[in-house]
Amino acid sequence: MIETIVIKFDEQYAPGIRNIRNAVFTDEQHIDPDMDFDGQDRDAVHVLSICNGNYAGTGRMLKDGHIGRLAVLKDYRGQGLGAKMVLSLVKEAENRGMKRIYLGAQKHAVGFYKKLGFSVYGDPYTEVNIEHIYMEKISLA
C-alpha cells in the first residue's frame, strides 16, 4: 500500500525526510548537504510517500509556490510515487488559492513534469553541477 501525506518538517517527520534526501541527493547525486538543507524546510509544506509502512519519497513546496527537493529512494522508483507527490503538492497549492507553481527540473526529469502539466520557460541553468530548466504550471484554481 502506498500513501502520500502532506506534512510539516517537524520533529516527527524531519528525520525521515533527511534520510531520504541524504540517500538521493548526497549519496547518489553528490550534492553538498548544506546546499540541500538550505534553512527553508520549516516554512515549507512537505509531502511524504509511505510504502508498506516505510518512508519512500519526499518533496516540498515553498510559500511562493516553488516545488523542490523531490526525491524517491532507489528501491521505490518506477511505482508512481513521484507523480503522486507532485500532484499532492499541486492540490495543496490549489487549496491555498495559488495561481502558479514552478520548479527547477533536472534535465532528465523534464518529460516527467510535462506529463504532470508543467511547461518549460526560461533558459537552462546549472545548479550543484546538474543542468536544470525552469518549469511552471499556471491557473491552478
C-alpha positions as protocol buffer text, in pm:
chain_id: "A"
residue {
  index: 1
  type: MET
  ca { x: 0 y: 0 z: 0 }
}
residue {
  index: 2
  type: ILE
  ca { x: 121 y: 348 z: -94 }
}
residue {
  index: 3
  type: GLU
  ca { x: 10 y: 656 z: 94 }
}
residue {
  index: 4
  type: THR
  ca { x: 111 y: 1018 z: 29 }
}
residue {
  index: 5
  type: ILE
  ca { x: 62 y: 1261 z: 315 }
}
residue {
  index: 6
  type: VAL
  ca { x: 104 y: 1639 z: 343 }
}
residue {
  index: 7
  type: ILE
  ca { x: 315 y: 1722 z: 647 }
}
residue {
  index: 8
  type: LYS
  ca { x: 540 y: 1974 z: 815 }
}
residue {
  index: 9
  type: PHE
  ca { x: 914 y: 1945 z: 866 }
}
residue {
  index: 10
  type: ASP
  ca { x: 888 y: 1882 z: 1238 }
}
residue {
  index: 11
  type: GLU
  ca { x: 1042 y: 1652 z: 1496 }
}
residue {
  index: 12
  type: GLN
  ca { x: 816 y: 1366 z: 1386 }
}
residue {
  index: 13
  type: TYR
  ca { x: 892 y: 1377 z: 1013 }
}
residue {
  index: 14
  type: ALA
  ca { x: 1224 y: 1564 z: 976 }
}
residue {
  index: 15
  type: PRO
  ca { x: 1443 y: 1257 z: 1040 }
}
residue {
  index: 16
  type: GLY
  ca { x: 1267 y: 1056 z: 768 }
}
residue {
  index: 17
  type: ILE
  ca { x: 1285 y: 1345 z: 522 }
}
residue {
  index: 18
  type: ARG
  ca { x: 1655 y: 1390 z: 597 }
}
residue {
  index: 19
  type: ASN
  ca { x: 1724 y: 1019 z: 544 }
}
residue {
  index: 20
  type: ILE
  ca { x: 1555 y: 1019 z: 202 }
}
residue {
  index: 21
  type: ARG
  ca { x: 1720 y: 1339 z: 83 }
}
residue {
  index: 22
  type: ASN
  ca { x: 2062 y: 1231 z: 210 }
}
residue {
  index: 23
  type: ALA
  ca { x: 2032 y: 899 z: 27 }
}
residue {
  index: 24
  type: VAL
  ca { x: 1920 y: 1057 z: -301 }
}
residue {
  index: 25
  type: PHE
  ca { x: 2091 y: 1395 z: -313 }
}
residue {
  index: 26
  type: THR
  ca { x: 2403 y: 1347 z: -101 }
}
residue {
  index: 27
  type: ASP
  ca { x: 2489 y: 982 z: -167 }
}
residue {
  index: 28
  type: GLU
  ca { x: 2362 y: 934 z: -526 }
}
residue {
  index: 29
  type: GLN
  ca { x: 2396 y: 1282 z: -677 }
}
residue {
  index: 30
  type: HIS
  ca { x: 2690 y: 1401 z: -464 }
}
residue {
  index: 31
  type: ILE
  ca { x: 2518 y: 1725 z: -363 }
}
residue {
  index: 32
  type: ASP
  ca { x: 2658 y: 1902 z: -58 }
}
residue {
  index: 33
  type: PRO
  ca { x: 2402 y: 1861 z: 225 }
}
residue {
  index: 34
  type: ASP
  ca { x: 2444 y: 2231 z: 309 }
}
residue {
  index: 35
  type: MET
  ca { x: 2309 y: 2312 z: -39 }
}
residue {
  index: 36
  type: ASP
  ca { x: 2015 y: 2075 z: 9 }
}
residue {
  index: 37
  type: PHE
  ca { x: 1923 y: 2173 z: 364 }
}
residue {
  index: 38
  type: ASP
  ca { x: 1902 y: 2545 z: 299 }
}
residue {
  index: 39
  type: GLY
  ca { x: 1710 y: 2656 z: 606 }
}
residue {
  index: 40
  type: GLN
  ca { x: 1373 y: 2679 z: 427 }
}
residue {
  index: 41
  type: ASP
  ca { x: 1226 y: 2343 z: 530 }
}
residue {
  index: 42
  type: ARG
  ca { x: 1047 y: 2459 z: 845 }
}
residue {
  index: 43
  type: ASP
  ca { x: 846 y: 2717 z: 647 }
}
residue {
  index: 44
  type: ALA
  ca { x: 764 y: 2480 z: 359 }
}
residue {
  index: 45
  type: VAL
  ca { x: 484 y: 2230 z: 316 }
}
residue {
  index: 46
  type: HIS
  ca { x: 616 y: 1878 z: 260 }
}
residue {
  index: 47
  type: VAL
  ca { x: 483 y: 1554 z: 120 }
}
residue {
  index: 48
  type: LEU
  ca { x: 594 y: 1212 z: 230 }
}
residue {
  index: 49
  type: SER
  ca { x: 526 y: 888 z: 45 }
}
residue {
  index: 50
  type: ILE
  ca { x: 490 y: 584 z: 264 }
}
residue {
  index: 51
  type: CYS
  ca { x: 508 y: 242 z: 102 }
}
residue {
  index: 52
  type: ASN
  ca { x: 411 y: -57 z: 315 }
}
residue {
  index: 53
  type: GLY
  ca { x: 495 y: 141 z: 628 }
}
residue {
  index: 54
  type: ASN
  ca { x: 834 y: 264 z: 503 }
}
residue {
  index: 55
  type: TYR
  ca { x: 922 y: 622 z: 412 }
}
residue {
  index: 56
  type: ALA
  ca { x: 995 y: 607 z: 40 }
}
residue {
  index: 57
  type: GLY
  ca { x: 989 y: 961 z: -101 }
}
residue {
  index: 58
  type: THR
  ca { x: 954 y: 1328 z: -19 }
}
residue {
  index: 59
  type: GLY
  ca { x: 920 y: 1674 z: -171 }
}
residue {
  index: 60
  type: ARG
  ca { x: 841 y: 2027 z: -61 }
}
residue {
  index: 61
  type: MET
  ca { x: 673 y: 2348 z: -171 }
}
residue {
  index: 62
  type: LEU
  ca { x: 781 y: 2691 z: -51 }
}
residue {
  index: 63
  type: LYS
  ca { x: 532 y: 2968 z: 27 }
}
residue {
  index: 64
  type: ASP
  ca { x: 587 y: 3127 z: -316 }
}
residue {
  index: 65
  type: GLY
  ca { x: 483 y: 2806 z: -497 }
}
residue {
  index: 66
  type: HIS
  ca { x: 832 y: 2675 z: -567 }
}
residue {
  index: 67
  type: ILE
  ca { x: 829 y: 2294 z: -568 }
}
residue {
  index: 68
  type: GLY
  ca { x: 1157 y: 2121 z: -500 }
}
residue {
  index: 69
  type: ARG
  ca { x: 1356 y: 1857 z: -318 }
}
residue {
  index: 70
  type: LEU
  ca { x: 1154 y: 1581 z: -483 }
}
residue {
  index: 71
  type: ALA
  ca { x: 1330 y: 1253 z: -404 }
}
residue {
  index: 72
  type: VAL
  ca { x: 1232 y: 887 z: -418 }
}
residue {
  index: 73
  type: LEU
  ca { x: 1453 y: 615 z: -272 }
}
residue {
  index: 74
  type: LYS
  ca { x: 1602 y: 387 z: -537 }
}
residue {
  index: 75
  type: ASP
  ca { x: 1410 y: 76 z: -423 }
}
residue {
  index: 76
  type: TYR
  ca { x: 1076 y: 254 z: -470 }
}
residue {
  index: 77
  type: ARG
  ca { x: 1126 y: 419 z: -809 }
}
residue {
  index: 78
  type: GLY
  ca { x: 903 y: 331 z: -1103 }
}
residue {
  index: 79
  type: GLN
  ca { x: 589 y: 291 z: -890 }
}
residue {
  index: 80
  type: GLY
  ca { x: 440 y: 637 z: -947 }
}
residue {
  index: 81
  type: LEU
  ca { x: 540 y: 783 z: -611 }
}
residue {
  index: 82
  type: GLY
  ca { x: 699 y: 1092 z: -764 }
}
residue {
  index: 83
  type: ALA
  ca { x: 387 y: 1177 z: -963 }
}
residue {
  index: 84
  type: LYS
  ca { x: 164 y: 1126 z: -660 }
}
residue {
  index: 85
  type: MET
  ca { x: 381 y: 1356 z: -453 }
}
residue {
  index: 86
  type: VAL
  ca { x: 385 y: 1630 z: -717 }
}
residue {
  index: 87
  type: LEU
  ca { x: 8 y: 1604 z: -763 }
}
residue {
  index: 88
  type: SER
  ca { x: -38 y: 1628 z: -385 }
}
residue {
  index: 89
  type: LEU
  ca { x: 167 y: 1948 z: -383 }
}
residue {
  index: 90
  type: VAL
  ca { x: -35 y: 2083 z: -679 }
}
residue {
  index: 91
  type: LYS
  ca { x: -356 y: 2007 z: -487 }
}
residue {
  index: 92
  type: GLU
  ca { x: -217 y: 2181 z: -179 }
}
residue {
  index: 93
  type: ALA
  ca { x: -132 y: 2487 z: -392 }
}
residue {
  index: 94
  type: GLU
  ca { x: -488 y: 2486 z: -532 }
}
residue {
  index: 95
  type: ASN
  ca { x: -630 y: 2465 z: -179 }
}
residue {
  index: 96
  type: ARG
  ca { x: -423 y: 2770 z: -88 }
}
residue {
  index: 97
  type: GLY
  ca { x: -557 y: 2965 z: -386 }
}
residue {
  index: 98
  type: MET
  ca { x: -225 y: 2980 z: -570 }
}
residue {
  index: 99
  type: LYS
  ca { x: -246 y: 3056 z: -942 }
}
residue {
  index: 100
  type: ARG
  ca { x: 107 y: 2945 z: -1031 }
}
residue {
  index: 101
  type: ILE
  ca { x: 360 y: 2692 z: -911 }
}
residue {
  index: 102
  type: TYR
  ca { x: 707 y: 2644 z: -1051 }
}
residue {
  index: 103
  type: LEU
  ca { x: 1019 y: 2432 z: -1018 }
}
residue {
  index: 104
  type: GLY
  ca { x: 1368 y: 2378 z: -1147 }
}
residue {
  index: 105
  type: ALA
  ca { x: 1364 y: 2038 z: -1315 }
}
residue {
  index: 106
  type: GLN
  ca { x: 1679 y: 1839 z: -1359 }
}
residue {
  index: 107
  type: LYS
  ca { x: 1721 y: 1795 z: -1735 }
}
residue {
  index: 108
  type: HIS
  ca { x: 1645 y: 1422 z: -1725 }
}
residue {
  index: 109
  type: ALA
  ca { x: 1311 y: 1488 z: -1547 }
}
residue {
  index: 110
  type: VAL
  ca { x: 1159 y: 1742 z: -1790 }
}
residue {
  index: 111
  type: GLY
  ca { x: 938 y: 1478 z: -1957 }
}
residue {
  index: 112
  type: PHE
  ca { x: 812 y: 1361 z: -1617 }
}
residue {
  index: 113
  type: TYR
  ca { x: 696 y: 1712 z: -1525 }
}
residue {
  index: 114
  type: LYS
  ca { x: 548 y: 1776 z: -1871 }
}
residue {
  index: 115
  type: LYS
  ca { x: 323 y: 1472 z: -1821 }
}
residue {
  index: 116
  type: LEU
  ca { x: 201 y: 1638 z: -1500 }
}
residue {
  index: 117
  type: GLY
  ca { x: 105 y: 1959 z: -1683 }
}
residue {
  index: 118
  type: PHE
  ca { x: 416 y: 2172 z: -1634 }
}
residue {
  index: 119
  type: SER
  ca { x: 558 y: 2387 z: -1916 }
}
residue {
  index: 120
  type: VAL
  ca { x: 919 y: 2492 z: -1977 }
}
residue {
  index: 121
  type: TYR
  ca { x: 1012 y: 2860 z: -1950 }
}
residue {
  index: 122
  type: GLY
  ca { x: 1338 y: 3049 z: -1938 }
}
residue {
  index: 123
  type: ASP
  ca { x: 1687 y: 2933 z: -2014 }
}
residue {
  index: 124
  type: PRO
  ca { x: 1863 y: 2622 z: -1884 }
}
residue {
  index: 125
  type: TYR
  ca { x: 2089 y: 2676 z: -1586 }
}
residue {
  index: 126
  type: THR
  ca { x: 2334 y: 2473 z: -1382 }
}
residue {
  index: 127
  type: GLU
  ca { x: 2289 y: 2422 z: -1010 }
}
residue {
  index: 128
  type: VAL
  ca { x: 2504 y: 2192 z: -796 }
}
residue {
  index: 129
  type: ASN
  ca { x: 2676 y: 2079 z: -1119 }
}
residue {
  index: 130
  type: ILE
  ca { x: 2346 y: 1948 z: -1263 }
}
residue {
  index: 131
  type: GLU
  ca { x: 2169 y: 2104 z: -1562 }
}
residue {
  index: 132
  type: HIS
  ca { x: 1818 y: 2229 z: -1482 }
}
residue {
  index: 133
  type: ILE
  ca { x: 1534 y: 2403 z: -1665 }
}
residue {
  index: 134
  type: TYR
  ca { x: 1257 y: 2616 z: -1517 }
}
residue {
  index: 135
  type: MET
  ca { x: 904 y: 2479 z: -1544 }
}
residue {
  index: 136
  type: GLU
  ca { x: 569 y: 2613 z: -1431 }
}
residue {
  index: 137
  type: LYS
  ca { x: 201 y: 2532 z: -1403 }
}
residue {
  index: 138
  type: ILE
  ca { x: -37 y: 2828 z: -1424 }
}
residue {
  index: 139
  type: SER
  ca { x: -404 y: 2882 z: -1338 }
}
residue {
  index: 140
  type: LEU
  ca { x: -434 y: 2605 z: -1084 }
}
residue {
  index: 141
  type: ALA
  ca { x: -763 y: 2705 z: -925 }
}
